């Protein structure tokens, strides 16, 4: 498990999903040499990567969400956390053997974002793109997992109905 702690170097950023595999994972000396996105007056993002023209679509996060860039550290949370007992009919393990203590590492939030830009070859990325669908499903899953009470859902439905 992870415990998220704020960092002194927390900065605003925009993640980019590129339709390419680059066999490198880490910093580079001059990112502006390789990737310099621009935005046209219509709001479409454009960039060239290895000679290929990419078109970017901005996907803003819902106002109820904030994206976080985390760096996992080797630090452990000061106080141990008790895990809920494991009760499954197929397995008799109840967690008592290890004292039900879970190791919780500290993850520092080094950045935050309000939108993600998804890039595509040869045209603007649409609703049918697998990355766009995946992000929307991920947000829907997060909403379902963290849930809202029925009163808030009804209020949102009424607000949507008054806009149309």
Z-matrix of the N, CA and C atoms (Angstrom, degrees):
N
C 1 1.441
C 2 1.516 1 108.78
N 3 1.325 2 114.33 1 160.13
C 4 1.459 3 121.12 2 179.93
C 5 1.519 4 110.20 3 -125.05
N 6 1.316 5 116.13 4 145.15
C 7 1.456 6 122.97 5 170.96
C 8 1.524 7 106.67 6 -115.82
N 9 1.323 8 117.61 7 123.01
C 10 1.458 9 122.13 8 -176.52
C 11 1.524 10 109.69 9 -87.96
N 12 1.323 11 115.84 10 125.31
C 13 1.465 12 121.95 11 177.12
C 14 1.523 13 108.46 12 -121.19
N 15 1.325 14 117.47 13 142.54
C 16 1.474 15 119.07 14 177.49
C 17 1.518 16 110.65 15 -68.59
N 18 1.327 17 115.07 16 153.68
C 19 1.457 18 121.35 17 179.77
C 20 1.522 19 108.89 18 -115.75
N 21 1.326 20 116.60 19 156.23
C 22 1.460 21 120.54 20 176.82
C 23 1.522 22 111.31 21 -69.55
N 24 1.330 23 117.32 22 -21.89
C 25 1.461 24 120.69 23 -177.91
C 26 1.535 25 112.32 24 -101.08
N 27 1.322 26 118.10 25 27.45
C 28 1.469 27 123.15 26 179.39
C 29 1.526 28 109.16 27 -65.39
N 30 1.331 29 117.31 28 122.36
C 31 1.458 30 121.03 29 -178.87
C 32 1.521 31 110.22 30 -133.65
N 33 1.317 32 116.16 31 158.81
C 34 1.451 33 121.90 32 178.18
C 35 1.530 34 109.39 33 -82.86
N 36 1.322 35 116.80 34 139.84
C 37 1.460 36 120.79 35 -178.97
C 38 1.523 37 109.47 36 -150.31
N 39 1.326 38 116.57 37 173.89
C 40 1.462 39 122.43 38 176.50
C 41 1.522 40 108.12 39 -131.85
N 42 1.334 41 118.09 40 114.77
C 43 1.458 42 119.85 41 177.02
C 44 1.532 43 110.90 42 -73.85
N 45 1.320 44 116.34 43 148.05
C 46 1.460 45 123.52 44 179.16
C 47 1.523 46 108.33 45 -122.57
N 48 1.342 47 117.02 46 129.36
C 49 1.461 48 122.01 47 173.91
C 50 1.519 49 107.70 48 -101.00
N 51 1.326 50 115.90 49 112.25
C 52 1.463 51 121.87 50 -177.57
C 53 1.520 52 111.15 51 -101.33
N 54 1.346 53 117.99 52 138.76
C 55 1.459 54 121.04 53 178.89
C 56 1.522 55 111.45 54 -83.90
N 57 1.299 56 116.50 55 55.94
C 58 1.460 57 120.19 56 -176.81
C 59 1.523 58 108.79 57 -150.28
N 60 1.308 59 115.41 58 153.28
C 61 1.454 60 120.64 59 173.77
C 62 1.523 61 108.05 60 -106.95
N 63 1.300 62 115.66 61 119.29
C 64 1.459 63 121.38 62 177.21
C 65 1.525 64 106.11 63 -116.40
N 66 1.317 65 117.95 64 115.68
C 67 1.464 66 120.10 65 -174.21
C 68 1.534 67 112.66 66 -73.72
N 69 1.325 68 116.08 67 55.89
C 70 1.469 69 121.46 68 177.74
C 71 1.516 70 107.33 69 -150.76
N 72 1.294 71 116.97 70 137.41
C 73 1.452 72 121.83 71 178.59
C 74 1.517 73 107.94 72 -134.56
N 75 1.322 74 115.84 73 95.40
C 76 1.450 75 119.59 74 -179.08
C 77 1.509 76 110.64 75 161.76
N 78 1.309 77 116.69 76 -176.85
C 79 1.467 78 120.08 77 -177.84
C 80 1.527 79 111.78 78 -72.80
N 81 1.329 80 114.21 79 156.03
C 82 1.465 81 120.79 80 172.49
C 83 1.519 82 107.54 81 -126.32
N 84 1.315 83 117.25 82 158.22
C 85 1.455 84 121.33 83 -173.83
C 86 1.522 85 113.15 84 -66.86
N 87 1.322 86 118.09 85 -43.69
C 88 1.452 87 119.94 86 -175.87
C 89 1.521 88 109.57 87 -137.09
N 90 1.335 89 116.79 88 90.11
C 91 1.460 90 119.95 89 -177.10
C 92 1.529 91 111.60 90 -67.35
N 93 1.347 92 118.28 91 -27.23
C 94 1.463 93 119.98 92 -179.44
C 95 1.526 94 111.94 93 -67.66
N 96 1.299 95 118.63 94 -20.16
C 97 1.460 96 121.79 95 176.26
C 98 1.521 97 110.75 96 -69.80
N 99 1.332 98 117.41 97 -33.33
C 100 1.452 99 121.97 98 -173.27
C 101 1.526 100 113.90 99 -100.66
N 102 1.323 101 118.52 100 -27.12
C 103 1.461 102 120.71 101 -172.37
C 104 1.525 103 109.32 102 -149.52
N 105 1.340 104 116.65 103 107.71
C 106 1.465 105 121.23 104 -179.75
C 107 1.531 106 109.30 105 -129.27
N 108 1.322 107 117.51 106 84.49
C 109 1.467 108 119.75 107 -178.89
C 110 1.526 109 112.00 108 -69.61
N 111 1.339 110 115.24 109 146.99
C 112 1.456 111 122.95 110 174.92
C 113 1.517 112 108.20 111 -129.32
N 114 1.328 113 115.97 112 166.21
C 115 1.464 114 121.41 113 178.79
C 116 1.514 115 108.48 114 -126.72
N 117 1.342 116 116.53 115 130.61
C 118 1.463 117 120.04 116 178.37
C 119 1.535 118 109.60 117 -84.90
N 120 1.352 119 117.89 118 171.48
C 121 1.465 120 120.36 119 -178.06
C 122 1.535 121 114.33 120 -59.32
N 123 1.342 122 117.11 121 -24.35
C 124 1.468 123 120.13 122 179.14
C 125 1.529 124 112.18 123 -80.66
N 126 1.330 125 117.69 124 -5.70
C 127 1.455 126 121.68 125 178.50
C 128 1.517 127 114.35 126 93.31
N 129 1.337 128 117.90 127 4.45
C 130 1.463 129 121.56 128 178.11
C 131 1.528 130 108.96 129 -83.51
N 132 1.311 131 115.35 130 136.83
C 133 1.463 132 121.09 131 178.90
C 134 1.529 133 109.16 132 -89.11
N 135 1.324 134 116.35 133 142.47
C 136 1.460 135 122.58 134 178.70
C 137 1.521 136 109.21 135 -133.22
N 138 1.322 137 115.47 136 144.75
C 139 1.466 138 121.41 137 175.65
C 140 1.523 139 108.14 138 -158.13
N 141 1.309 140 115.26 139 160.87
C 142 1.453 141 121.70 140 174.47
C 143 1.518 142 107.21 141 -120.86
N 144 1.310 143 115.32 142 130.60
C 145 1.453 144 121.11 143 177.54
C 146 1.516 145 107.51 144 -130.15
N 147 1.330 146 115.91 145 115.87
C 148 1.465 147 122.59 146 -177.75
C 149 1.523 148 111.17 147 53.92
N 150 1.330 149 116.41 148 39.41
C 151 1.454 150 122.21 149 176.23
C 152 1.515 151 115.31 150 84.85
N 153 1.313 152 118.61 151 -2.49
C 154 1.467 153 121.80 152 -179.34
C 155 1.520 154 110.12 153 -99.92
N 156 1.329 155 114.69 154 133.43
C 157 1.466 156 120.57 155 178.91
C 158 1.524 157 108.81 156 -79.56
N 159 1.320 158 116.42 157 124.77
C 160 1.460 159 122.60 158 178.29
C 161 1.522 160 109.53 159 -112.45
N 162 1.326 161 115.87 160 143.87
C 163 1.461 162 122.35 161 175.77
C 164 1.526 163 107.12 162 -114.82
N 165 1.325 164 116.34 163 131.00
C 166 1.460 165 120.43 164 -176.55
C 167 1.504 166 112.98 165 -109.89
N 168 1.316 167 115.12 166 141.93
C 169 1.457 168 122.43 167 175.78
C 170 1.517 169 108.09 168 -116.16
N 171 1.313 170 116.06 169 128.31
C 172 1.456 171 121.64 170 -179.99
C 173 1.525 172 109.35 171 -86.11
N 174 1.318 173 116.60 172 127.95
C 175 1.461 174 122.43 173 176.90
C 176 1.519 175 108.79 174 -115.10
N 177 1.327 176 117.22 175 98.38
C 178 1.465 177 118.58 176 179.03
C 179 1.523 178 111.20 177 -71.05
N 180 1.312 179 116.29 178 144.28
C 181 1.450 180 120.86 179 174.77
C 182 1.523 181 108.67 180 -75.85
N 183 1.323 182 118.18 181 152.08
C 184 1.476 183 119.39 182 175.24
C 185 1.528 184 109.98 183 -59.29
N 186 1.310 185 115.64 184 154.48
C 187 1.473 186 119.75 185 -177.71
C 188 1.526 187 112.10 186 -62.10
N 189 1.324 188 117.12 187 -19.44
C 190 1.464 189 121.09 188 179.75
C 191 1.524 190 112.66 189 -84.32
N 192 1.342 191 117.60 190 -3.56
C 193 1.462 192 122.10 191 -176.09
C 194 1.526 193 110.90 192 -120.23
N 195 1.317 194 115.47 193 151.05
C 196 1.456 195 122.60 194 171.71
C 197 1.516 196 107.38 195 -135.29
N 198 1.327 197 116.31 196 130.40
C 199 1.451 198 120.22 197 176.75
C 200 1.516 199 109.95 198 -79.64
N 201 1.316 200 116.47 199 146.10
C 202 1.459 201 120.85 200 -178.95
C 203 1.528 202 109.96 201 -129.22
N 204 1.324 203 116.03 202 135.86
C 205 1.462 204 122.30 203 173.02
C 206 1.524 205 105.74 204 -100.18
N 207 1.323 206 115.88 205 119.13
C 208 1.459 207 120.48 206 -174.37
C 209 1.523 208 111.21 207 -113.61
N 210 1.327 209 114.58 208 145.72
C 211 1.456 210 121.15 209 172.29
C 212 1.522 211 106.99 210 -120.18
N 213 1.322 212 115.74 211 115.36
C 214 1.460 213 120.27 212 -177.62
C 215 1.524 214 108.92 213 -77.85
N 216 1.317 215 116.12 214 129.77
C 217 1.459 216 121.98 215 -178.71
C 218 1.527 217 109.71 216 -105.30
N 219 1.306 218 116.14 217 174.63
C 220 1.462 219 121.28 218 175.33
C 221 1.529 220 111.58 219 -89.88
N 222 1.327 221 116.85 220 -1.57
C 223 1.462 222 121.10 221 179.82
C 224 1.525 223 109.41 222 -69.95
N 225 1.331 224 115.68 223 146.24
C 226 1.452 225 121.29 224 176.21
C 227 1.519 226 109.33 225 -108.57
N 228 1.308 227 116.36 226 149.08
C 229 1.455 228 121.63 227 176.89
C 230 1.521 229 108.47 228 -61.46
N 231 1.331 230 116.66 229 136.65
C 232 1.466 231 121.44 230 -173.26
C 233 1.520 232 112.69 231 -59.26
N 234 1.322 233 117.97 232 -46.08
C 235 1.458 234 119.53 233 -179.08
C 236 1.522 235 109.74 234 -101.82
N 237 1.329 236 117.22 235 132.77
C 238 1.461 237 120.00 236 -179.30
C 239 1.528 238 111.16 237 -65.05
N 240 1.310 239 116.00 238 153.30
C 241 1.453 240 122.08 239 -179.34
C 242 1.519 241 108.76 240 -112.76
N 243 1.318 242 116.63 241 133.37
C 244 1.457 243 120.66 242 178.33
C 245 1.521 244 109.16 243 -84.78
N 246 1.311 245 115.89 244 131.67
C 247 1.460 246 121.02 245 178.42
C 248 1.516 247 109.13 246 -85.36
N 249 1.324 248 116.97 247 149.68
C 250 1.462 249 118.63 248 175.62
C 251 1.517 250 109.82 249 -66.88
N 252 1.328 251 117.88 250 149.85
C 253 1.466 252 119.25 251 -179.78
C 254 1.521 253 111.17 252 -64.60
N 255 1.315 254 115.12 253 146.35
C 256 1.462 255 121.64 254 -179.36
C 257 1.514 256 107.93 255 -94.47
N 258 1.314 257 117.66 256 110.05
C 259 1.457 258 122.10 257 179.27
C 260 1.516 259 109.03 258 -120.21
N 261 1.302 260 115.48 259 106.95
C 262 1.461 261 121.12 260 177.80
C 263 1.517 262 106.85 261 -134.14
N 264 1.306 263 116.10 262 134.99
C 265 1.464 264 119.74 263 -177.65
C 266 1.521 265 112.24 264 -61.51
N 267 1.328 266 117.82 265 -29.47
C 268 1.457 267 121.21 266 -177.72
C 269 1.519 268 112.65 267 -81.61
N 270 1.329 269 118.10 268 -14.02
C 271 1.450 270 121.42 269 -175.22
C 272 1.519 271 107.88 270 -138.81
N 273 1.319 272 117.52 271 132.47
C 274 1.458 273 121.20 272 -177.25
C 275 1.520 274 114.05 273 -87.50
N 276 1.344 275 117.98 274 2.17
C 277 1.465 276 121.56 275 -178.10
C 278 1.525 277 109.73 276 -64.59
N 279 1.341 278 117.01 277 125.78
C 280 1.458 279 120.17 278 178.97
C 281 1.517 280 112.68 279 -116.68
N 282 1.334 281 118.68 280 6.50
C 283 1.451 282 122.20 281 175.55
C 284 1.498 283 114.94 282 85.74
N 285 1.327 284 119.06 283 0.56
C 286 1.454 285 120.91 284 -175.75
C 287 1.527 286 112.49 285 -74.99
N 288 1.325 287 118.01 286 -21.79
C 289 1.459 288 119.88 287 -177.48
C 290 1.528 289 112.76 288 -63.66
N 291 1.335 290 117.30 289 -37.49
C 292 1.459 291 119.25 290 -178.53
C 293 1.526 292 112.15 291 -103.57
N 294 1.299 293 117.69 292 14.76
C 295 1.453 294 121.28 293 176.47
C 296 1.520 295 113.12 294 76.71
N 297 1.336 296 117.69 295 8.27
C 298 1.466 297 121.76 296 177.34
C 299 1.523 298 113.32 297 60.84
N 300 1.328 299 118.18 298 25.93
C 301 1.458 300 122.42 299 179.25
C 302 1.525 301 108.53 300 -98.73
N 303 1.324 302 115.75 301 132.21
C 304 1.455 303 121.59 302 -179.44
C 305 1.521 304 108.79 303 -111.06
N 306 1.336 305 116.62 304 134.60
C 307 1.460 306 121.49 305 176.60
C 308 1.534 307 108.05 306 -76.54
N 309 1.323 308 116.45 307 125.43
C 310 1.464 309 121.11 308 -179.01
C 311 1.522 310 108.29 309 -117.38
N 312 1.339 311 115.81 310 116.02
C 313 1.463 312 120.92 311 177.35
C 314 1.521 313 109.47 312 -87.31
N 315 1.321 314 115.58 313 153.83
C 316 1.457 315 122.32 314 178.41
C 317 1.520 316 109.01 315 -91.84
N 318 1.327 317 116.25 316 129.29
C 319 1.463 318 122.52 317 173.94
C 320 1.525 319 106.98 318 -113.53
N 321 1.319 320 117.01 319 124.58
C 322 1.462 321 120.96 320 179.31
C 323 1.522 322 109.38 321 -87.99
N 324 1.332 323 115.85 322 132.86
C 325 1.463 324 120.00 323 175.74
C 326 1.522 325 107.55 324 -83.85
N 327 1.338 326 115.78 325 106.11
C 328 1.467 327 120.39 326 -176.52
C 329 1.526 328 112.18 327 -98.78
N 330 1.328 329 117.16 328 -6.00
C 331 1.461 330 120.38 329 178.70
C 332 1.508 331 111.08 330 -162.06
N 333 1.320 332 114.77 331 164.37
C 334 1.460 333 120.47 332 176.65
C 335 1.518 334 108.66 333 -143.74
N 336 1.337 335 116.18 334 154.87
C 337 1.456 336 119.95 335 -179.23
C 338 1.513 337 110.74 336 -146.04
N 339 1.332 338 115.40 337 154.97
C 340 1.456 339 122.94 338 -179.17
C 341 1.529 340 111.75 339 -113.73
N 342 1.355 341 117.04 340 -8.82
C 343 1.453 342 120.86 341 179.67
C 344 1.523 343 109.59 342 -150.85
N 345 1.334 344 115.05 343 161.29
C 346 1.459 345 122.92 344 175.28
C 347 1.520 346 106.23 345 -127.00
N 348 1.327 347 117.69 346 138.78
C 349 1.457 348 121.27 347 176.64
C 350 1.521 349 107.91 348 -106.63
N 351 1.347 350 115.30 349 123.15
C 352 1.461 351 122.41 350 178.73
C 353 1.522 352 107.38 351 -103.62
N 354 1.333 353 116.64 352 127.25
C 355 1.462 354 122.45 353 -175.94
C 356 1.517 355 110.31 354 -104.10
N 357 1.345 356 115.33 355 145.74
C 358 1.455 357 121.25 356 178.02
C 359 1.516 358 111.17 357 -137.86
N 360 1.329 359 116.54 358 157.58
C 361 1.470 360 122.87 359 177.02
C 362 1.522 361 109.98 360 -84.51
N 363 1.317 362 117.57 361 136.65
C 364 1.458 363 122.00 362 167.23
C 365 1.512 364 117.35 363 73.14
N 366 1.278 365 120.37 364 0.55
C 367 1.456 366 121.38 365 178.59
C 368 1.513 367 111.41 366 174.70
N 369 1.321 368 113.93 367 170.61
C 370 1.464 369 120.25 368 -179.97
C 371 1.527 370 108.81 369 -67.45
N 372 1.304 371 116.27 370 140.24
C 373 1.460 372 122.44 371 179.08
C 374 1.523 373 108.37 372 -73.77
N 375 1.330 374 116.57 373 130.21
C 376 1.463 375 121.23 374 -177.71
C 377 1.515 376 113.06 375 -102.80
N 378 1.325 377 114.95 376 -177.29
C 379 1.464 378 122.08 377 -179.28
C 380 1.529 379 112.33 378 -62.43
N 381 1.338 380 118.09 379 -26.14
C 382 1.457 381 121.62 380 -178.14
C 383 1.517 382 114.56 381 -81.32
N 384 1.326 383 117.94 382 -6.77
C 385 1.458 384 121.32 383 -179.84
C 386 1.526 385 110.09 384 -63.68
N 387 1.345 386 116.03 385 139.42
C 388 1.462 387 119.72 386 -175.96
C 389 1.522 388 112.93 387 -63.67
N 390 1.336 389 118.20 388 -31.91
C 391 1.461 390 119.79 389 179.04
C 392 1.528 391 111.03 390 -73.70
N 393 1.329 392 116.72 391 -39.46
C 394 1.467 393 120.61 392 177.51
C 395 1.524 394 109.54 393 -63.55
N 396 1.323 395 116.18 394 -47.93
C 397 1.471 396 120.00 395 178.43
C 398 1.521 397 110.61 396 -60.32
N 399 1.337 398 116.06 397 -42.83
C 400 1.458 399 119.95 398 -179.61
C 401 1.520 400 113.03 399 -61.61
N 402 1.338 401 116.69 400 -43.12
C 403 1.466 402 119.65 401 178.26
C 404 1.524 403 111.33 402 -64.23
N 405 1.318 404 116.73 403 -42.30
C 406 1.468 405 119.85 404 179.99
C 407 1.522 406 111.48 405 -66.48
N 408 1.330 407 116.90 406 -38.82
C 409 1.463 408 120.12 407 176.64
C 410 1.525 409 110.80 408 -66.66
N 411 1.334 410 116.67 409 -37.98
C 412 1.457 411 121.54 410 179.04
C 413 1.536 412 109.92 411 -62.90
N 414 1.325 413 116.79 412 -43.38
C 415 1.466 414 120.83 413 178.46
C 416 1.525 415 109.89 414 -65.47
N 417 1.344 416 116.58 415 -42.15
C 418 1.465 417 120.27 416 177.41
C 419 1.516 418 111.87 417 -61.98
N 420 1.335 419 116.51 418 -39.80
C 421 1.466 420 120.82 419 177.69
C 422 1.527 421 110.69 420 -63.89
N 423 1.337 422 116.23 421 -42.94
C 424 1.473 423 119.85 422 179.31
C 425 1.525 424 110.53 423 -62.27
N 426 1.338 425 116.85 424 -40.29
C 427 1.465 426 120.03 425 178.49
C 428 1.520 427 110.91 426 -64.82
N 429 1.338 428 116.57 427 -42.21
C 430 1.462 429 120.02 428 179.62
C 431 1.524 430 111.27 429 -67.17
N 432 1.322 431 116.50 430 -38.58
C 433 1.455 432 121.13 431 -177.41
C 434 1.529 433 111.68 432 -68.98
N 435 1.326 434 116.57 433 -41.92
C 436 1.457 435 120.08 434 -177.50
C 437 1.513 436 111.77 435 -91.02
N 438 1.339 437 116.24 436 -14.95
C 439 1.452 438 124.31 437 171.10
C 440 1.504 439 116.13 438 48.77
N 441 1.289 440 112.82 439 156.95
C 442 1.455 441 122.11 440 172.85
C 443 1.510 442 106.18 441 -129.66
N 444 1.336 443 115.73 442 152.95
C 445 1.455 444 117.03 443 178.68
C 446 1.525 445 109.88 444 -70.65
N 447 1.332 446 116.69 445 160.85
C 448 1.465 447 122.39 446 -173.36
C 449 1.521 448 112.36 447 -59.30
N 450 1.315 449 118.50 448 -32.39
C 451 1.463 450 121.27 449 -179.77
C 452 1.516 451 111.87 450 -61.71
N 453 1.329 452 117.15 451 -41.49
C 454 1.459 453 120.26 452 179.55
C 455 1.516 454 110.70 453 -68.59
N 456 1.348 455 117.26 454 -38.86
C 457 1.462 456 120.06 455 179.15
C 458 1.519 457 110.98 456 -63.77
N 459 1.337 458 117.18 457 -40.24
C 460 1.460 459 120.80 458 179.55
C 461 1.520 460 110.63 459 -66.09
N 462 1.348 461 116.63 460 -40.04
C 463 1.464 462 120.63 461 178.50
C 464 1.516 463 110.81 462 -61.27
N 465 1.337 464 117.14 463 -42.40
C 466 1.462 465 120.94 464 179.60
C 467 1.519 466 110.61 465 -64.87
N 468 1.355 467 117.07 466 -42.29
C 469 1.453 468 120.54 467 179.11
C 470 1.518 469 111.21 468 -62.72
N 471 1.336 470 117.46 469 -39.15
C 472 1.466 471 120.63 470 178.25
C 473 1.521 472 110.67 471 -66.39
N 474 1.350 473 117.72 472 -39.36
C 475 1.459 474 120.53 473 178.97
C 476 1.514 475 110.80 474 -65.37
N 477 1.335 476 117.72 475 -40.14
C 478 1.460 477 121.01 476 177.79
C 479 1.515 478 110.37 477 -62.70
N 480 1.331 479 117.65 478 -41.20
C 481 1.450 480 122.07 479 -178.92
C 482 1.518 481 111.62 480 -65.86
N 483 1.322 482 118.19 481 -32.99
C 484 1.474 483 120.91 482 -179.22
C 485 1.520 484 111.67 483 -76.62
N 486 1.338 485 118.53 484 -20.65
C 487 1.461 486 121.51 485 179.12
C 488 1.528 487 112.07 486 -78.70
N 489 1.334 488 117.16 487 -26.65
C 490 1.469 489 118.83 488 -175.69
C 491 1.494 490 112.92 489 -89.32
